[in-house]
C-alpha cells in the first residue's frame, strides 16, 4: 500500500493522560527511543513480539520504511516505557482511495501486537484511540493487522472498544501452523506423521549420509555469524525465491535488515540458528527468534538440488527440540497458511485477525460503520 507522512503536528505533546504518571505520545520513528527502556519493555511484555523489539524494528525502519513516514506510538507509566507500536498513514485501502491510520508492517513482520506491560495493555489502547480521535486528519479508521485472537493484546482491545461503544470489526482472519504440545519431540512426531512417512525420512537421511558426513548444528551465540548469514542468503537465493525475486538477497534493504536483525538478536540472546551440513557445506538452514515463553521460526532455506533427500524436512525434525525446552510454551511457524512442508509436522494453529476500529467524531464513525458492514456483511464485531 502507498504511504503518506504523519504531519509534524501529530508528533507533539502527550495526549490521553488519565492520571498522574501515565502519558502517551506519537513520535517520529527516526527519534532515538531509549534502548534500555525498550529492551525492558520487550522482556516484560504480556505478548512477546520480536518484530517490534529494538533489534528488529530499528533496522526495519532504517532499511525498509519510507523516509519520515513511520511514527512510534509510545506509552509511559510511572516513568517506565509501557507500550510501543509503529504507526503510519495510508492514503488507500486494498486499492480503494480510503485514507486510514495503520500499524506499520512489512512482508517480513509476522505479528502486529504492540509491546505492552501486562497491567497497561488496556491503557495503551485507550490512549492510542484517544490520540487517533484527535489526530485523524483524513483517516476514516485505524487498521490493526495480525493480532493473535487468543492473545492478551486483542483481549484488551476488545474490552476497550466495548467499554467505549466504539465501532470495530474483524475484517480478515488467517491461520498458520504453530507448535504447542506437552509431548516430547519423539512422541509429537509419532502422532503428527504416519509411520510410513517417518520411515521414508529415515531412509532419506541414510541415503544422504552415503554422500558424505551429515551433521546437525545448533547455535545460540554470534560465533561465525557473518559467515553463517552469507551462507543463508546464498542458499535462499539459489532456489525458487531467488528466481522469483522474493529472496532476502534479492534486494539490498531486505538483505541489510536480515544481517542487522540477526546480529541484534544474538546480542540480546534472542537468536537460535540451525544448520544441516553435508561435508561441512550447509544444505538446510533455519532461524528461530527465542522470546520466551514464545518462539518464532523466522526463516528457512534449503538446497533444492538435494530436494530428493528432503533436507528442509530433516532440519524441521531437528527443530522439534523446541518442545523439550520448558521455557517455551509454543512456537509460531511464521509460515503462510497451508504451507506444504511445515503443516506436515506442526499440527496446531495460530489464528490471526486483522481489525478495523472507528475513530474521530460521530459523522466519521457513522461513515465507518457503513463501510464495515459493506466489507464484512455485518458479522465481524470483536
C-alpha positions as CSV (number, residue, x, y, z in Angstrom):
1,X,0.0,0.0,0.0
2,X,1.1,3.6,-0.6
3,X,2.0,5.8,2.4
4,X,2.0,9.4,3.5
5,X,3.9,11.0,6.3
6,X,2.2,11.9,9.6
7,X,2.1,15.7,9.9
8,X,4.5,17.4,12.3
9,X,1.6,18.4,14.4
10,X,0.8,14.7,15.0
11,X,4.0,14.2,16.9
12,X,3.6,16.8,19.6
13,X,2.6,16.7,23.2
14,X,1.5,13.6,25.1
15,X,-2.3,13.1,24.9
16,X,-4.8,10.9,26.7
17,X,-3.2,11.4,30.2
18,X,-5.7,9.8,32.6
19,X,-3.9,10.1,35.9
20,X,-0.5,11.1,37.3
21,X,2.4,9.2,35.8
22,X,0.5,8.0,32.7
23,X,1.3,9.5,29.3
24,X,1.1,8.8,25.6
25,X,2.8,10.3,22.6
26,X,3.4,9.7,18.9
27,X,7.0,10.5,17.8
28,X,8.9,10.2,14.5
29,X,10.3,6.7,14.1
30,X,13.7,8.2,13.5
31,X,13.8,9.6,17.0
32,X,16.1,7.7,19.4
33,X,13.9,5.9,21.8
34,X,15.8,4.8,24.9
35,X,17.2,1.4,24.0
36,X,17.4,0.1,27.6
37,X,13.8,1.1,28.3
38,X,12.7,-0.6,25.0
39,X,14.6,-3.7,25.9
40,X,13.0,-3.8,29.4
41,X,9.5,-3.4,27.8
42,X,10.1,-6.2,25.4
43,X,11.3,-8.6,28.2
44,X,8.3,-7.8,30.3
45,X,5.7,-7.6,27.6
46,X,2.5,-9.6,28.1
47,X,2.7,-10.6,24.5
48,X,6.2,-11.1,23.1
49,X,6.7,-9.8,19.6
50,X,10.3,-9.9,18.3
51,X,9.4,-7.9,15.2
52,X,8.7,-4.8,17.3
53,X,11.8,-5.1,19.6
54,X,14.5,-2.6,19.0
55,X,16.9,-5.0,17.4
56,X,14.4,-5.8,14.6
57,X,12.2,-2.7,14.3
58,X,15.1,-0.2,14.1
59,X,16.8,-1.9,11.1
60,X,13.3,-2.3,9.6
61,X,12.8,1.5,9.9
62,X,16.3,2.2,8.6
63,X,16.2,-0.1,5.5
64,X,12.5,-0.7,4.6
65,X,10.4,2.2,5.8
66,X,9.6,5.2,3.7
67,X,11.5,8.3,4.9
68,X,9.7,10.2,7.7
69,X,6.5,8.2,7.2
70,X,6.6,5.9,10.2
71,X,6.0,7.1,13.8
72,X,6.1,5.3,17.1
73,X,3.2,5.3,19.4
74,X,4.7,5.2,22.9
75,X,3.1,4.9,26.3
76,X,4.7,5.7,29.7
77,X,3.6,4.6,33.1
78,X,5.2,5.9,36.3
79,X,8.4,6.8,34.3
80,X,8.6,3.4,32.5
81,X,8.1,2.7,28.8
82,X,4.8,0.8,28.9
83,X,3.8,0.4,25.3
84,X,5.1,0.7,21.7
85,X,3.6,0.3,18.3
86,X,4.8,1.7,14.9
87,X,2.1,3.7,13.0
88,X,1.7,5.1,9.5
89,X,-0.9,7.0,7.5
90,X,-2.0,5.3,4.3
91,X,-4.0,7.0,1.5
92,X,-5.6,3.8,0.2
93,X,-7.1,0.6,1.5
94,X,-6.6,-2.5,-0.7
95,X,-6.8,-0.4,-3.9
96,X,-9.6,1.9,-2.7
97,X,-8.9,5.6,-2.1
98,X,-9.8,5.4,1.6
99,X,-7.3,7.2,3.9
100,X,-6.6,5.4,7.2
101,X,-4.2,5.0,10.1
102,X,-2.5,1.7,10.4
103,X,0.1,-0.3,12.3
104,X,3.2,-0.1,10.1
105,X,4.5,-3.5,8.9
106,X,6.4,-5.0,6.0
107,X,6.3,-8.5,4.5
108,X,8.9,-9.8,6.9
109,X,7.0,-8.8,10.0
110,X,4.7,-11.6,11.1
111,X,2.9,-10.3,14.2
112,X,1.2,-6.9,14.7
113,X,0.7,-6.9,18.5
114,X,2.1,-3.9,20.4
115,X,4.6,-4.4,23.1
116,X,2.8,-3.6,26.3
117,X,3.3,-4.3,30.0
118,X,0.6,-6.7,31.4
119,X,-1.0,-4.1,33.6
120,X,-1.1,-1.3,30.9
121,X,-2.4,-3.1,27.8
122,X,-5.9,-1.6,28.0
123,X,-4.5,1.9,28.9
124,X,-2.2,1.8,25.8
125,X,-5.2,1.0,23.5
126,X,-7.3,3.8,25.2
127,X,-4.5,6.3,24.7
128,X,-3.9,5.3,21.1
129,X,-7.5,5.6,20.2
130,X,-7.8,8.9,22.0
131,X,-4.9,10.2,20.0
132,X,-6.3,8.8,16.8
133,X,-9.7,10.6,17.5
134,X,-7.8,13.9,17.9
135,X,-5.4,13.4,15.0
136,X,-7.5,11.6,12.5
137,X,-6.9,14.1,9.7
138,X,-8.4,12.4,6.6
139,X,-8.2,8.9,8.1
140,X,-11.5,7.1,8.4
141,X,-10.4,4.3,10.7
142,X,-7.4,2.6,12.4
143,X,-6.3,-0.7,10.8
144,X,-4.6,-3.2,13.2
145,X,-3.3,-6.3,11.2
146,X,-2.1,-9.6,12.5
147,X,-3.3,-9.7,16.1
148,X,-3.4,-13.0,17.9
149,X,-7.1,-13.8,18.5
150,X,-6.1,-15.7,21.7
151,X,-3.6,-13.2,22.9
152,X,-3.9,-10.6,25.8
153,X,-3.4,-7.7,23.5
154,X,-6.5,-8.5,21.4
155,X,-8.5,-9.2,24.6
156,X,-7.5,-5.8,26.0
157,X,-8.6,-4.1,22.7
158,X,-11.9,-5.9,22.8
159,X,-12.6,-4.6,26.3
160,X,-11.7,-1.0,25.4
161,X,-13.9,-0.8,22.2
162,X,-16.8,-2.4,24.1
163,X,-16.4,0.0,27.0
164,X,-16.4,2.9,24.6
165,X,-19.1,1.5,22.4
166,X,-16.7,2.2,19.6
167,X,-17.4,0.6,16.2
168,X,-14.8,-2.1,15.4
169,X,-14.7,-5.4,13.5
170,X,-12.6,-8.2,12.3
171,X,-12.1,-7.8,8.5
172,X,-9.8,-10.7,7.8
173,X,-8.8,-13.9,9.6
174,X,-5.9,-16.3,8.8
175,X,-4.4,-19.3,10.4
176,X,-0.8,-20.6,10.3
177,X,0.9,-23.6,11.8
178,X,2.0,-23.5,15.4
179,X,4.0,-25.9,17.6
180,X,2.3,-26.3,21.0
181,X,2.3,-29.6,22.9
182,X,3.2,-31.2,26.2
183,X,4.6,-34.2,24.3
184,X,8.2,-35.0,23.8
185,X,9.7,-34.3,20.3
186,X,9.6,-38.1,19.6
187,X,6.1,-38.6,20.8
188,X,4.8,-35.5,19.0
189,X,6.3,-36.7,15.7
190,X,4.7,-40.1,16.1
191,X,1.3,-38.5,16.5
192,X,1.8,-35.9,13.7
193,X,3.2,-38.1,11.0
194,X,2.4,-41.6,9.8
195,X,4.9,-44.4,10.4
196,X,5.3,-44.8,6.6
197,X,6.4,-41.2,6.2
198,X,8.7,-41.4,9.2
199,X,10.3,-44.4,7.7
200,X,10.7,-42.6,4.4
201,X,12.5,-39.7,6.2
202,X,14.9,-42.1,7.9
203,X,15.6,-43.7,4.5
204,X,16.3,-40.2,3.0
205,X,18.7,-39.4,5.9
206,X,20.5,-42.7,5.3
207,X,20.8,-42.0,1.6
208,X,22.1,-38.5,2.3
209,X,24.7,-39.9,4.7
210,X,26.0,-42.1,1.8
211,X,27.1,-38.9,0.0
212,X,29.3,-37.7,2.9
213,X,29.4,-36.6,6.5
214,X,26.0,-35.3,7.7
215,X,25.7,-33.1,10.8
216,X,23.1,-31.0,12.5
217,X,24.5,-27.9,14.2
218,X,22.6,-25.6,16.6
219,X,24.0,-22.2,17.8
220,X,22.6,-19.6,20.1
221,X,25.5,-17.1,20.1
222,X,27.3,-14.9,17.5
223,X,30.1,-17.4,16.6
224,X,30.8,-17.2,12.9
225,X,27.6,-15.3,12.5
226,X,28.6,-13.1,9.5
227,X,29.7,-16.2,7.5
228,X,26.5,-18.1,8.6
229,X,24.4,-15.2,7.3
230,X,26.2,-15.1,4.0
231,X,25.6,-18.9,3.6
232,X,21.9,-18.5,4.4
233,X,21.4,-15.7,1.9
234,X,23.3,-17.6,-0.8
235,X,21.3,-20.8,-0.1
236,X,17.9,-19.0,-0.3
237,X,18.9,-17.0,-3.4
238,X,19.9,-20.2,-5.2
239,X,16.3,-21.6,-5.1
240,X,12.9,-20.6,-6.3
241,X,12.8,-17.5,-4.2
242,X,15.8,-16.2,-5.9
243,X,14.3,-16.9,-9.3
244,X,11.1,-15.2,-8.3
245,X,12.9,-12.2,-6.9
246,X,11.5,-12.7,-3.4
247,X,14.6,-13.9,-1.6
248,X,16.1,-11.7,1.1
249,X,19.2,-11.2,-1.0
250,X,17.1,-10.1,-4.0
251,X,17.1,-6.5,-2.6
252,X,19.7,-4.6,-0.6
253,X,17.2,-3.4,2.0
254,X,15.9,-6.8,3.0
255,X,19.5,-8.3,3.0
256,X,20.6,-5.5,5.3
257,X,17.6,-6.0,7.5
258,X,18.4,-9.7,7.8
259,X,22.0,-9.1,8.7
260,X,21.4,-6.4,11.3
261,X,18.4,-8.2,12.9
262,X,20.3,-11.4,13.4
263,X,23.3,-9.6,14.9
264,X,20.9,-7.7,17.2
265,X,19.0,-10.9,18.2
266,X,22.3,-12.6,19.0
267,X,23.4,-9.7,21.2
268,X,20.1,-9.8,23.1
269,X,20.1,-13.6,23.5
270,X,17.1,-14.0,21.1
271,X,18.7,-15.9,18.3
272,X,18.9,-19.6,17.6
273,X,20.4,-21.0,14.3
274,X,20.1,-24.5,13.0
275,X,22.1,-26.0,10.1
276,X,22.1,-29.3,8.3
277,X,25.6,-29.8,6.8
278,X,26.9,-32.2,4.2
279,X,30.7,-32.4,4.4
280,X,30.8,-29.0,6.1
281,X,28.5,-27.3,3.5
282,X,25.1,-26.1,4.6
283,X,22.3,-27.7,2.7
284,X,19.4,-26.6,5.0
285,X,19.4,-23.6,7.4
286,X,16.9,-22.2,9.8
287,X,16.5,-19.1,12.1
288,X,14.5,-19.0,15.3
289,X,13.8,-16.0,17.4
290,X,13.5,-17.1,21.1
291,X,11.3,-14.7,23.1
292,X,10.2,-17.0,26.0
293,X,7.6,-18.1,26.7
294,X,7.2,-18.0,22.9
295,X,9.4,-18.6,19.9
296,X,9.2,-17.7,16.3
297,X,10.5,-19.8,13.4
298,X,11.6,-16.8,11.3
299,X,13.3,-18.0,8.1
300,X,14.4,-21.3,6.5
301,X,16.2,-22.3,3.3
302,X,17.4,-25.5,1.7
303,X,19.4,-26.7,-1.2
304,X,16.8,-27.5,-3.9
305,X,19.4,-29.6,-5.9
306,X,19.1,-32.1,-3.0
307,X,15.3,-32.0,-2.7
308,X,15.1,-35.7,-3.2
309,X,16.6,-36.1,0.3
310,X,14.2,-33.6,1.9
311,X,16.9,-31.6,3.7
312,X,14.4,-28.9,4.8
313,X,12.1,-31.5,6.3
314,X,15.1,-33.3,8.1
315,X,16.0,-29.9,9.6
316,X,12.5,-29.3,10.8
317,X,12.6,-32.7,12.6
318,X,15.6,-31.4,14.5
319,X,13.7,-28.2,15.2
320,X,11.1,-30.2,17.2
321,X,13.6,-30.0,20.0
322,X,11.8,-26.7,20.9
323,X,9.2,-28.9,22.5
324,X,11.8,-30.1,25.0
325,X,12.5,-26.6,26.3
326,X,10.4,-25.9,29.4
327,X,10.6,-22.1,29.0
328,X,8.9,-22.2,25.6
329,X,5.1,-22.8,25.6
330,X,4.7,-22.6,21.9
331,X,6.4,-21.6,18.6
332,X,4.9,-19.7,15.7
333,X,5.9,-21.0,12.3
334,X,5.6,-17.6,10.7
335,X,4.6,-19.6,7.6
336,X,1.9,-19.0,5.1
337,X,-1.4,-20.8,5.7
338,X,-1.5,-24.4,4.4
339,X,2.3,-24.4,4.0
340,X,3.1,-27.7,2.2
341,X,6.1,-28.7,4.3
342,X,5.6,-27.2,7.8
343,X,2.0,-28.4,8.2
344,X,3.0,-32.0,7.6
345,X,4.7,-31.8,11.1
346,X,3.3,-28.8,13.1
347,X,-0.4,-29.7,13.8
348,X,-1.6,-26.8,15.9
349,X,-2.9,-23.5,14.5
350,X,-2.4,-19.8,15.5
351,X,-5.3,-17.7,14.5
352,X,-4.5,-14.1,13.5
353,X,-7.0,-11.4,12.8
354,X,-7.0,-8.0,11.1
355,X,-9.1,-5.4,12.9
356,X,-10.5,-2.1,11.8
357,X,-11.5,0.4,14.5
358,X,-13.6,3.6,14.1
359,X,-12.0,6.9,15.1
360,X,-12.9,10.6,15.1
361,X,-16.3,12.2,15.7
362,X,-19.9,10.9,15.2
363,X,-20.1,11.5,11.4
364,X,-16.8,9.8,10.7
365,X,-17.7,6.8,12.8
366,X,-21.1,6.6,11.1
367,X,-19.3,6.5,7.7
368,X,-17.0,3.8,9.1
369,X,-19.9,1.7,10.3
370,X,-21.3,1.7,6.8
371,X,-18.0,0.7,5.3
372,X,-17.5,-2.0,7.9
373,X,-21.0,-3.5,7.2
374,X,-20.2,-3.5,3.4
375,X,-16.8,-5.1,3.9
376,X,-17.9,-7.8,6.4
377,X,-21.6,-8.3,5.9
378,X,-22.2,-7.1,9.5
379,X,-20.9,-10.3,11.2
380,X,-17.4,-9.1,12.3
381,X,-17.9,-7.5,15.7
382,X,-15.0,-8.1,18.1
